[in-house]
Amino acid sequence: MTEIYAPEEVIARIAPLTEDRLLQFERLRIVRPVMTPDGPRYRRLDLRRITLLCELTDDFEVNEDALVIIMSLLDQLHGAHGRIERLVQAIGAEPAEIKLRLSRRLAEAEDV
């Protein structure tokens, strides 16, 4: 089962985080808690994301507009990575002759 955390637990785990700051990240829609009957809950991935957001704002003084852009780009990169992994798995399931043909086409494409 996925671990989920209440807002108070998240704030306690991430030193520079405050309730106002967490709400700001939610308002910017760069952190989206899961809504449960007990209120908002955050996944482990959210904690890593919030930690990164705190580091970007504290250590690099990144403003809100830039945070939104950075997180959007990271989300796109993460999505692309997932699609590439699925593509590699699909290719891996193909017969050897198809893998060889695809390998040759990829090599040709790199030469262009």
Secondary structure, DSSP 8 states (H G I E B T S, - for coil): ---EE-HHHHHHHSTT--HHHHHHHHHTTSS--EEETTEEEEEHHHHHHHHHHHHHHHHS---HHHHHHHHHHHHHHHHHHHHHHHHHHHHHTS-HHHHHHHHHHHHHHHH-
